[in-house]
Amino acid sequence: MWYIYILFCKGGSYYTGCTNNIKQRIKDHLRGKGGRYTRSHKPEKLVYSETQPTRSAALKREAQIKKWTRAKKEALISGNLSFIKNLNLSKIEL
């Protein structure tokens, strides 16, 4: 089982990552042993996670979420899937 997760970091930013051991990965981030970004933008809390069946699927989903706007990430975090769909439709109509 693979996990995609979003951390809320100091300064108000989000960090998205994937792992097959979410508890250990969060501990690593908190100790400064995680990604380069979280060494300088300390994580405050885990705000979202989801599972994927394979590493390949997890990496694809992570890349997808990393491309999203802040508004779209916040909609995912809050569970507002209709807002995400509306954002996608608005993009097509332009």
C-alpha positions, 0 to 999 in steps of 0.5 A, spaced: 500 500 500 502 506 498 500 513 501 499 520 498 500 525 503 499 533 504 503 536 510 501 544 512 507 547 513 510 553 517 508 559 512 502 557 510 505 552 504 503 545 503 508 539 501 505 533 497 509 527 497 508 519 497 511 513 501 509 506 503 510 507 510 506 514 512 508 514 520 515 513 519 515 518 513 512 524 517 517 522 523 522 523 518 519 530 516 519 532 523 526 531 524 528 534 518 530 528 515 524 528 509 524 532 503 529 538 502 523 543 502 520 540 509 527 542 512 526 549 510 519 549 511 517 545 517 511 541 517 506 543 522 501 537 521 498 532 516 492 535 513 490 529 507 492 522 505 490 517 500 492 510 498 494 507 492 495 500 490 502 501 487 508 505 487 507 507 480 499 509 481 502 513 487 507 517 483 502 519 478 497 521 483 503 525 487 505 529 480 498 530 479 496 533 485 503 537 485 501 541 479 494 543 482 493 550 484 492 552 492 485 552 491 484 545 488 489 542 493 484 546 499 478 543 496 481 536 496 483 537 503 476 539 505 473 534 501 469 539 496 470 534 490 464 538 486 469 544 487 474 541 484 470 538 478 467 546 477 475 548 477 476 543 471 470 545 467 472 552 468 479 551 465 475 547 459 471 553 458 476 558 457 
